[in-house]
Amino acid sequence: MASNVNIDYELLKAAQKIGGYQSKKDTVNLALREFIARRRAAEIISLFGRIEYDIDYDYKKDRRSDL
């Protein structure tokens, strides 16, 4: 899908150099993947301390083969 997007050329050039990519497409795709990963990680981190768990839960119990 071709599109016209006004991207800061200096930022793109710096990202290409840091990432070691030759093409603008690969650089932008990597940047988008990293952006999405960071946002998803931030969503997960925001849950820390909010989820209650059962202190008596035996996580090893379901691993036993002698059940």
Secondary structure, 3 states (H helix, E strand, C coil): CCCCCCCCHHHHHHHHHHHCCCCHHHHHHHHHHHHHHHHHHHHHHCCCCCCCCCCCCCCCHHHCCCC
